[in-house]
Amino acid sequence: MAFQQYTWLLWRSRAMSLSAIDDLMGVLGDLFPFLNFDLWKSAFAGVLVAIVIWCLPLASIAPPASITIVPHSVNTTLREGVPTLRWQSIPYEVTGAGFYTAPGQDAIRLATATAYSLSYLALPATRSNYSYDLSFSSPRVRCGDVPPEDQERFDDLFLVNSTAASTELYYNATSFEASSVNFNNYDLWVRTASRNFTCQTWNATYDMTFDFRSGAQQLRVNDIQFLERLPLRKTITSFNDSELTLQGIGAWFDSVSELLVGELTVGGSQDYLTATTNVLQLGLAACPELAELAESRSIDTSTSYCPGGTLERAIEDLYQNATFSLFAYSPVLAPQNESAIVDVTTFRSLNVFRYESWSLIASYVTGVVATALIFCLGVYSLLSNGVSHSTTFSGILFATRNPYLNELAQGQNLATQPLHRAIGKQKLQFGLLTTDTSGLAHPAFGKPEEIARLRKRKGVR
């Protein structure tokens, strides 16, 4: 209705070709009138209003389109038992009297697999997506400068094991388990071409997060509390849990240390490399302390890495990964009645529908504003016209009564389409027809030069 009143306002205000008048009447029901260049030229504003009206239904399509499907995580937290370590269950070889002699084969396999994979082993997951925090006691190796009280013994040890003058030493590691000095402590003493350091075993408390997501696992160390150096005795007397735990820790330490002890030297008449340690096979050749050796011997370090950037940190990481790998070995895990009770959070992903508020508001606001503007345009046109015009058959019939149109319609009485080009170009305007043969002026479509502008509240018939 608003656009209908506006079209009459346009017809009254300017002359248009007959084809433009046709297309303006049908532009709301057909898209082809938009291809009429003469319509754009004669009634540009009317075409824009028609485009807006065509787009109004989009306001009702956009709200459903603003619904999107997004993943939503549903978290559930329950108190339940999780596995912990029983260090006394780590396998080790014993004498006939039950005394510790060496780490067991399973302990060696675990340590070796961990060292060669450059990470801890995959832990079994009880469900797809879950996470929990766990605090537990564990030995922890800490490397650093040679303590002043050990410096003399350190020098004496490596003086005894010094290489020939023609041989250059790049690496030498010794575990004190096999030394007559400081027998009860499990330490690793390391000498390199650029730096000497010791690695001591401490009793520590780990605060960790175990996170399992879609088959991928991540163990995060949140905090480590070092308590005291751990003297690991090889002999036991009462076979209680405390002494058996110390033997299990000894098996853990030895299984990793056996991969590190030994030396790397270069010398002799052929300047050849002598290696009595597996350290280069563990991917530690990328550490700066061994970089010179790796470069001189063309050792590929592209697949190596050095955690922490130094050999000290890399050795600490190796022992730590060996600890984490124990969680993948079920015989070492505590029985269910000894499990640690913690908060376990499970994550379940659901697809949910979500409205995008900005697109919802934008579509409704745009539709309301456009409708309000078109309504105001219709009210303005109605007030300007002075009457409510109609585009019904009777309305058009009564508005086209004059001799000129009768003459123009000759041969076109069957209302066929398309219009003859010459007829379509004829300019018409709605107004007060001043050349009627009856001598009385009345509103009608006619030639622009025969039409006077209609004025509101002026009496016409």
ROMAR-103138 format. One record per residue: residue in three letters; x negated, y, z negated of N, C-alpha, C, CB in turn. Coordinates in steps of 0.1 Angstrom, whole numbers, plus 5000, padded with zeros to 4 digits. Atoms other than C-alpha are relative to their C-alpha. Glycine has a CB too. Layout:
N
alaXYZXYZXYZXYZ
...
This chain:
461
met499249885000500050005000499150135000500950004988
ala500949885001497250254991499350025014498949984989
phe500649984987495450185024501050045011499249875004
gln499049964990498650215043500350155000501349924997
gln499849855001499250565030498850085005500350044985
tyr501249934996495650655037499950005015498749934994
thr500050014985495950535074500950115006500449865005
trp499149894995498950775079499350144998501450004993
leu500749875003496851055063498950025011499350004986
leu501049994989494050975089500750045013499249875001
trp499349974987496550975118500550145001501249905002
arg499549865000497951305107498950105001500850034987
ser501149905001494551465103499150015012499149974988
arg500950014988492851365136500649925011498649954996
ala499650084989493351235170499249875002500050085013
met500850124998492350875177500549935013500349904988
ser499650084988492350645207501049904996498849935007
leu499050095003495250405209499449874995500849975013
ser500750135005492750105205499550024986498849975009
ala500549985014491350265173501250004991499350144999
ile498850005008494950315160500449854997501150085006
asp499750145001495649945167499149934990499949935014
asp501050075008492449825150500150054985498650025005
leu499849955013493050055120501249934993500150155000
met498850065006496449895115499749854997501250015010
gly500250145002495049545117498749964993500049935013
val501350035006491649585100500049924987499350134998
leu499950075013492849435067500349855002501050064991
gly499650144998493949115084499149935010501449995005
asp500850064990491249055110498650074999500650025014
leu501449945001487449115111499650065014499049894996
phe500549954986487249185149500250155001500849935010
pro499949854999488449545145498750074995501150054992
phe501249945004485149615128499050015011499349924988
leu500949994989483449565161500450115010500149875008
asn499549894992485349855176499250134996501550034999
phe500849885003482750145178500950124999498950015011
asp499149885000485550395185500750014987501049995012
leu499449995013487150305152499050054990500549854996
trp501049955009483950365133499850155002498649935002
lys500249864997483550705151501250084996499750015015
ser498849925002487150815146500549994985501249955008
ala499550015013487850685111498949924991501349924999
phe501250065007484450605094500449974986498850095001
ala499650025014485850655059501049894998500550144994
gly499050105001488850435066499449865002501050025011
val500750134998486450155078499349964987499050015012
leu500750035012484450185046501049954989499350124995
val499050045010487650165025500549855003501250095000
ala499650134996488649855045499049894996500349995015
ile501150095004485249695038500149974985498650055004
val499950025014485649755001501249914997500250134993
ile498850085002489149595002499749855003501250055008
trp500450134996487749295020499149934989499350005014
cys501050055010485049254993500649984986498850094999
leu499450015013487449284964500249854995501350064999
pro499950145004488048904963498849944994500549915011
leu501250055006484448854955499950024985498850085007
ala500049985014485148994921500649884992500850134996
ser499550125006487148684914499249885002501449985005
ile500950114997484548454929498850014991499650005015
ala501349995008481548594910500149954986499750155000
pro500050065014482748504875499749854999501350034993
pro500350145000482848134882498649975004500949925008
ala501450024995479548174901499050044990499850085013
ser500949965011478048324870499749894990500450134993
ile500250115008478347994853498849925005501249904999
thr501250084996474947814853499949884991498750095000
ile500350125009473847474840498650014996500349875008
val501449985006470847504817499849894990499950144994
pro500450105010469047244796500150064986498749945002
his499949955014469747284759499549894991501550044996
ser500650105009467747104732500850004987498550044997
val499350035013469646954703499049934990501349915002
asn501050055010467346904673500849944988499150114996
thr499550075012468146654645498949964991500949885004
thr501050035010466046624614500549904990499550134993
leu499750105009466046314593498849964991500649875007
arg501050055008464046184564499849855002500350034984
glu500350144998462345854573498649974999500649965014
gly501450045002459145654570499350015013500049874994
val500950004989456245704594498749934996499750155005
pro501250085004453045494596498950084995499649925013
thr501349945005449945574576499049895001500250054985
leu501150094998446545414575499749934987498850085005
arg500550085011445345134552498549975003500849874997
trp501450014996441545174554499449874996499250124994
gln500550135004440944854536500449895010500549964986
ser499650104990442644674566499150015012501450025003
ile500849994988440044784591499149875001499150135000
pro500850134999438344464604498550024999500449925013
tyr501550005001434744394594499549864997499650104989
glu500650135002432444104592499449994985498849975010
val500450025014431543964557499149884999501249994991
thr500850125003429143724542500949894994498850044990
gly499250105006430243404526500650044987499149884998
ala499549955013430643594493501050115002498950044992
gly499049894998432943854510499450145001501050004989
phe500649874999430344124513500050055014498650004994
tyr500049944987430444364542498649995007500350164999
thr501250014993427844304569500050095013499749865004
ala499949934988429144474601501450035004499249935012
pro498649984996432244624617500549885008500150135008
gly499450114992434644374632500150035015501449974994
gln500049984986435044324669501250105004500249875008
asp498949914996438444504670499750144996501349964992
ala500549865003436944804652499150055010499450004986
ile501049964990434144814677500750035013499049895003
arg499249984987436644784707500750134999501049885002
leu499349885001438745064693499150135001500750014986
ala500949894999435745294688499450025014498849984990
thr500549994987434345214722501050055010499549865005
ala498949954991437645264740500250154998501349924998
thr499849865003438045594723498950095005500150024985
ala501149924995434545714731499950015015498749944995
tyr500149994985434645624768501250065006499949865005
ser498949934994438145764773500050154997501349944994
leu500149865004437046104758501250054993499750085013
ser498849955008440246114737500449884991501150045010
tyr499550115009442145914711501049925009500850064988
leu499250094992444145614723501550034998499849864995
ala498649975000447845624731500749934988500749955013
leu499350055012450045584700501449945004500150114989
pro498650054997453245374701501050104995500249864994
ala498949905003456345594701501349924996500350105011
thr498850075004459545484683501250055007500250024985
arg498949954992461745704705499450105010501050084991
ser500549924988461545934735499450144996501150035010
asn500449875004461246284719500250024985500850115008
tyr500049985015460346344683498750064995500449874992
ser501149935005457946524661500149994985499850145005
tyr500050005014456846514625498650054995500349864993
asp501249965007454146654601499649894990500150144994
leu500550115009451946414581498750054994499949875008
ser501249975007449346474555499549864995500250094987
phe500650135004446946184548498550024997500249895011
ser501450005003443546114533499249925010499849954986
ser500850074990440746014556498650054999500650035015
pro501449954999436946034560499950095012499049885001
arg500249904990435746324581498650035001500950134998
val501449974998432346364596499850155003499449925012
arg500349854998430946724594498550025003500450084987
cys501449984996427746824612499650144998499849965015
gly500649875002425447114605498550004998500750074988
asp501449995002422047234596499549894990499650144995
val500650105010419646994578500050074986498649955005
pro500049945013420247064541498550014995500849914990
pro501449985005417047204524499549884992499950124992
glu500450115008417046914500499749875008501049974989
asp500250114991416946674529498950025010501349955007
gln500949974989414446854551498749925000499750154999
glu501350085001411346674538500249855005499450004986
arg499750134996412946334542500349995015501249944992
phe499749994986414246434576498750005008500950125004
asp501349994993410746524588499249874999499250124994
asp500750125002409246214573500649895009500049964985
leu499350104992411845994590499650005015501550004998
phe500349994985411246124625498550015003500750135005
leu501450024997407546144620499649865001499250074988
val500350144999407445774614500549955013500849924989
asn499450054987409645724645499650095012501549994999
ser500449914989407845984666499549925012498950104996
thr500450064987407145914703498650035003501050055011
ala501449984995403845894721499950145005499649905010
ala500249864996402246224731500450025015498550034999
ser499749984986402846154768501549995003499349895008
thr498550024998406646104762500750124994500449874993
glu499249895005409146384758501349954994500250115011
leu498850045007411946334733501150105003499849984985
tyr498949924998415346464742501149984990500649985014
tyr498950035010417546294717499649884992501449965008
asn500350115009417146074687501050004988498550004994
ala499050005011419945974662499849874992501450005006
thr500250115009419545754632501150004989498650014993
ser499050025011422245624608499349964987501149905004
phe500750035012421145624572500449874994500250114990
glu499650135005422945294566498849905001501249945007
ala501150094997419845124580498750054994499849985015
ser501249945005417345344562499949974985500050155002
ser500250035014415745284529500250134991498649954998
val499849875007416345654520501550034999499350125007
asn498649965001419645764506501049895004500350145007
phe499450114995421045424511501650004999499649874993
asn498650005002424545484497500850095009500350024986
asn499349904992425445774520500049965014499550144997
tyr499950024986426745724555499850135007501349935004
asp500449884992424946004574499549965013499050094992
leu500650024987423946044610499050125001501050005011
trp501049894999420646244614499650005015498849984991
val500249984986420146384649498850105003501350055007
arg501149914996417046534665500150015015498649944996
thr500049984985417046694700498950105003501450075004
ala501149914996414646904720500250144995499849995015
ser499749865003416347224710500550024985501050065009
arg499449985013417947154676500149874992501450065001
asn499950115009417946924646501250024991498749984991
phe498849985009421146864625500349864994501250065008
thr499550125007422746614602501550005000499549994985
cys498550025001426346474602500349924987500549935013
gln499750065012427646384568501549964999499750104988
thr498750055001430746184559500650054987500149845000
trp499349945011433246364536501449934998500150155002
asn498650035002436446264520500850125002500249944985
ala499349884996439046494534501549975001499650055014
thr498550014999442846554537500450075013500750064988
tyr499549944987444346604571501550044999499949895011
asp498649964999447546804577500250015015500350144993
met499850014985448746714612501450005004499349875005
thr498750014993451646734636499949895011500450135006
phe500050104990452446424656501250035009500249854994
asp499049964991454446524687500149915012499750155005
phe499850094989455946294713501150055009500449854995
arg499049944990457746434744499949935013499750155002
ser499950074987458846224773498849925004500350105011
gly501250094998456045974770498750064998500149955014
ala501349945003453346234764499950034985499950145008
gln500249985014451846264730498950114998499549864993
gln501049895003449946544713499949994984500450145005
leu500350005014448246524679499350144997499249884995
arg500549875003447646874664499550004986501050115003
val500549995014445346924634500350144995498549975000
asn499649875005446947204614499050054989501449994994
asp500949965011444447204585499249874996500750064988
ile500850115005441546994571499450054987498949965010
gln500549965013440647014534498849904997501149994989
phe501150095003437146874527499950004984498650065006
leu500050025014436946734492498649984994500949884996
glu501450025005433546574485499349905010500049944985
arg500750104991430846374503500349864995498550034999
leu499550145003431746014504498849905000501149965010
pro501050105000429145764492500649875003499350004986
leu499450134996429945444510499149894996500250005016
arg500850115005428545144491500349885009500349984986
lys499950134992427844824510500349884991498749985007
thr499850115009428044604479501350024992498849974991
ile498849995008431244534460499949904988501349985008
thr500050085012431844384426501349944996499450074988
ser498750045005435544364418501049975012500650104991
phe499150024989437144354453501350064998500149855003
asn498849935002439744604443500350095012500050094987
asp499749924988441544834468499050115002501450064998
ser501049894998439045114462498849965007499750064986
glu501250054994436044904470500349955014499449894991
leu499750054987437744734499500250125010501349925000
thr499849884991438745084513498650065004500850114992
leu501449954996435045194512499449915010499150004987
gln500550094990434144884532500750025013500249854996
gly499349974987436844964558499550135006501550014997
ile500549884995435545314560498649985006499950114989
gly501350034994432045174565500149945014499349904990
ala499850064987433344964594500350115010501049894999
trp499749894990434845274610498850085003501150094993
phe501249924997431645474606499049935009499450054987
asp501050074992429345204619500549985014499749874993
ser499650034987431545124649499850125009501549965000
val500349884992431145484661498550035001500850124995
ser501449975000427645534650499149915009499449994985
glu500750094992426445234669499950055015500649865000
leu500049944986427345424701499150125001501450045004
leu500849875000425245724691498549984996500650104990
val501350025005422145584674499149965012499949904988
gly501050034989418945544695499450135005500749935011
glu500749884995416945784716499950005015498650004994
leu500249974986416445934750498650075001501150095006
thr501449944997412845994762499749995014499049924992
val500550004987411246074794498550015000500650135008
gly501550005000407545984801499549885007499550014986
gly500650114993405145734812499450045013500949885002
ser500749964988403145724844501050035011499149885005
gln498949984989406445714865501050114995500649885003
asp499149905006408045984843501549955000500050135009
tyr498750075000411045744838500750034987499849855002
leu499249975012413945784814500249874993501450055005
thr499750115009414245544785501150034991498749964992
ala498849975008417545524768500449884992501250045009
thr499650105010418245314737501350044993498949974990
thr498749955006421645494730501050015012499850134993
asn498949984990424945514748500550145001501249914996
val499549875001425245884743500350065014499050094993
leu499849954987424945964780501349945007498849985009
gln498850074995427745714788501350054994499849854999
leu498849955007430145894765500450135005499750004985
gly499649874994430446204786499450124992501450015000
leu500649895008428246414762498950065007499649954986
ala501149944993425646494788500350155004499849935013
ala499749864997427546824794499650094988501450015003
cys500449925011426446944759498750075003500049924987
pro501249924997423847224760498749934995500150134994
glu501250065005421347014739499549905010500349944987
leu500450104991421246754767500150055015500949884999
ala499949944986421746994797498749995008500550144999
glu501350014993418047004806499749865005498950054991
leu500250144996417846624806500949975012500249914988
ala499150034990420946594827499650065013501450054996
glu500449944987419746844853498749945006499750154997
ser501250054995416246704855500149855006498950004989
arg499850144995417546344860501249995009500249914988
ser498850004991420446454883501249924995499549945014
ile498950075006423046324859501350085003499849984985
asp498849934997426546404871500850034988500949925010
thr499249965012428346604844501450055004499250114992
ser498749944996431446694864501149934993500249985015
thr499050075007433446434846499849994985500249855005
ser500449995014431846514812500650124994498549994998
tyr499649885007432946754786499350004986501550004998
cys500649985012431546894754500950074990498650075001
pro499049935008434246964728499350094990500849904992
gly500649905009433447274708498750075006499649944987
gly501149934994430547364731498649964995500150144998
thr501350045005427747194711500149854998499650074987
leu500050155003426646834705500549974986498549955001
glu499550025014427446884668501549985000499650114991
arg498550015000431146954675500549885008500550135006
ala499650114992431246684702500049874991499249995012
ile500150125008430046424677501150004989498649994992
glu498849995009432646544651501349965006500150144994
asp498850034993435346514677500149855003500150085013
leu500050144997434246164686500449924987498649955004
tyr499650075012434546044650501550024996499150044988
gln498649975003437846224646501049925009500250155001
asn499150084991439346064677500049864996499550025014
ala500050145004438245724664501049984988498649964996
thr499050005010440345804633501450005005499850124990
phe498749994994443345904653500449875007500250125009
ser499750124993443045584674500449894991498849965008
leu499650115010443545374643501649994999499450024986
phe498550005000447245474645500649925011500650155001
ala499550094989447445274677499749854998499350055013
tyr500450135003446144964660500949954988498549984996
ser499050035010449044804641499549934987501149925006
pro500550075012447044574617499450104990498949905003
val500649905010445544894601501150094994499050095007
leu498949915005448945064595500649944988501150015011
ala499450045013450545044561501349935002500150124990
pro498750064998453544814557501150104998500149884990
gln498949915000456944964559500350054986501249935006
asn499749955013457444984522499050104994500149884990
glu501049905004454245194520500050125009498749934999
ser499949894990455245434548500250134993501149975011
ala499849865005455045804542501450055004498950105005
ile498749954997458545954540499950155003501049984987
val500149864995458646284560501250045008498750015009
asp498949954991461046504580499649975014500250154997
val500250034986461246364615501150075008500149845003
thr499049924991462846594641500049945014499550155001
thr499850064987464246434672500650115009501049885000
phe499649904990464846644704500849935011498750075006
arg499250064990467646554727500550125010501349934994
ser499749904990468146754759501449985007498950015011
leu498650014994471746824772500150115010501150014989
asn499649894990473047014802501250074995500249935014
val498849925005475347294791500350115010499750064986
phe499649894992477347554809499850134993501549985005
arg500249875006476347914803500450115009498550014996
tyr499749894992477848234815498950104999501350074995
glu501049894999475448504827500850134997499250005013
ser499149895004477048804809499850125009499650044986
trp500249884992475449064831500749995013498550025003
ser499350024988476848914863501550004998499649875007
leu498650005003480248854847500550144998500349924987
ile499649865002480449214835500050085013499250074989
ala500249924988479149354867501149975010498649975007
ser499050034990481649164889501450064996500149855001
tyr498749955004484649264868500050155000500349954986
val500149865000483549624864500150055014498750054993
thr500049964986482849654901501449995006499049925008
gly498750024995486249504909501050114995500549874997
val499049905006488149734885499750145005499850004984
val500449874995486250044896500550025014498550034998
ala499649994986486849974933501550015001499449885008
thr498549995000490549904927500550134996500649884992
ala499549875005490950214907499850115010499350044987
leu500349894990489250434934501049995012498649985005
ile499050014989491450284961501450044996500049855005
phe498749965005494550334940500150155000500349944986
cys500049865001493550694934500150065015498850064993
leu500049954986492950734972501449995005499049925009
gly498650024996496450594978500950114995500549864997
val499249905007498050834953499750145007499750014985
tyr500349884993496151124969500650015014498550025001
ser499450004986497351025004501550014999499649865007
leu498549995001500950984992500450144997500549914989
leu499749865003500851334977499850095012499250044988
ser500349924989499251475007501049985012498549975006
asn499050024990501651315031501450054997500149855003
gly498749955004504651425011501149895000500450115009
val499050125000506551095018499249875000500950015013
ser500650135000505850725016500249945014500649914989
his499950054987505050615051500049855000498850055009
ser499950154998505650255064499349965013501449954998
thr500550054987503850045090500949885004498549964998
thr499150104995506849815094500550035014501349994991
phe499649984986508349775129500950125001500749875005
ser499149894999511150015122499350134997501149994989
gly500749875002508750275108499250045012499049984988
ile500749974988506550255139500950045011499049895004
leu499149974990509550255161500550144999501249905000
phe499549875002510950575146499050115002500750014987
ala501149904998507550745148499550015014498949974990
thr500549994986507050685185501150035010499449865003
arg499049964991510150835200499750135006501450014992
asn500249884992509151085227499749965014498850084994
pro500150044986509051095265498649965004500450125008
tyr501350034996505251085267499649854997499050094993
leu500350145003505050755249500849905008500249974985
asn499250094991507850615270499449985013501450065002
glu500750014987505950695301498749924998499650155004
leu501250075002502750555286500249854998499250054987
ala499750145003504450225277500549935012501149994989
gln499650074988505550155313499149895004500250115011
gly500950114996504249815323499449934988498950055009
gln500650075012503349725287501149954990499150104993
asn498950035009506749635274500049864993501350015008
leu500150135006505749275267499149994988499649905011
ala500949995012503249385240498949905002500849974987
thr501150094998500449175256498750074996499949965015
gln501449965004496849195245499049935009499749974985
pro500449875005494349315252500650125008498450025000
leu499549894994495349665261499150035013500050134991
his500849954989494349805295499050114995501050065011
arg501049915005491150005290500450145001498749985008
ala499649864999492550325303501150044990500650025014
ile499049975010495550305280499450004986501249895000
gly500750015013493350205250499350134997499149894999
lys500749885002491450525255500850134998499050035011
gln499149885002494450755253500050044985501549965004
lys500049955013494250985223501450044995499150135000
leu498749985006497151005200499850064986500949884999
gln500149955013497851195168501550014995499350144999
phe498649995006500851195144500150144994500249894989
gly499849875005502351525137501450055005498950105004
leu498749944995505151765147499950025015500350144992
leu500050004985505951715184500750135004500749885006
thr499549874997506552065198500650015014499050114998
thr499550004986507451975235501149915003498849985009
asp498950094998510351755230501150065010500749954987
thr499049954991512951795259501350054994500249905011
ser498849965007515651825234499950144994500349914989
gly500249875006514152155222499850004986501150095004
leu500150015014513952035187498749934996501249934993
ala501350065004510551965170500349894990499150104994
his499850115010510351625152498649934999501149915004
pro501350075001507451415138500049885009499949954985
ala500250124991506051155162498550005004500950015012
phe501350004994502851035178500150065013499549855001
gly500049934987501851235208498650055003501050125000
lys501349954996499151405227499550104989500150075014
pro500549915011496851605203500450145003498549994999
glu499749864997497551925222501450034999499550035015
glu498649985002501251875218500549984986500849915010
ile499750045014501151805181499650124991499349874995
ala500349905010501352065153499949924987501250114999
arg500350065013500051975118501350004991498850074993
leu498950005009502751855095499650064986500549854998
arg500249945013503052055063501049944990500250155000
lys499250065010504351905031501150104996499249964987
arg498849925004507852025020500550095011499750084988
lys499549934989508452165055501149915006499050035011
gly498850084995511952045068499849955014501250094999
val500150074987511751805097501149905000498649935002
arg499050114998514151555112499449885006501250065008
